[in-house]
Amino acid sequence: MAELSGWQAAAWPDGAALEGRYARLERLDADAHAADLFAAFAGHDSLWDYMPYGPFHAAAAYHRWAKEATGGKDPLFWAIRAEGAAHPTGVAAFLRITPEHGVIEVGHICLSPALQRGRAATEAMFLMMDWAFSHGYRRYEWKCNARNLPSRRAAQRLGFSFEGVFRQHMVIKGANRDSAWFSIIDSEWPALREAYAAWLSPANFDAAGRQRERLSDLTRLVRAASDPAL
């Protein structure tokens, strides 16, 4: 058994805003954010295909969901606002927060088409990871429906290592869900943090905003060091 010298429980997220070069994350507030988020998600029902809730066809329904979702400490939801945007256009959350074991999960990720595949979305994920590891967490998890191939690809692009599929893990909207599990652990974070710094650098983008080096290529090097089978 590997003992942890001087181990102390991690910190509970306090909900303070997280801000980077391209994105700002604010604690989700139904009254402040729900109407704008509903407008950003409207007409894109496929966003809810793998969620345990939604789609929402009225602003009042989304507001009610947001009010209920933010009523406790876990999950802790963030509204994601891209640099220069007047309103948030995405949501993500910390959940299954377990400071005594140093484990935290990211989930409930819902990004409007306007936010997807951009620097702000990637930086939002980086800011959440960076907060977790800088506040004592040892393990950062990502779980998704095993059939959700875009989510699985996103996890590995972001540097998560695939750990397997938990069969018949949940029943969601009356259907079976097998769950794919991914993680990043604290020993991997320094190298992954460097990969993110390189990718998020303005020098990595040309005048048209096209990336010069792909994040997936940078993070694959780190995952390969942890898993020689890659």
Secondary structure by P-SEA (a helix, b strand, c coil): cccccbbbbbbccccccccccccccccccccccaaaaaaaacccccccccccccccccaaaaaaaaaaaacccccbbbbbbcccccccccccccccccccccccccccccccccccccaaaaaaaaaaaaaaaaacccbbbbbccccaaaaaaaaaaabbbbcccccccccccccccbbbbbbccccccaaaaaaaaaaaccccccccccccccaaaaaaaaaaaacccc
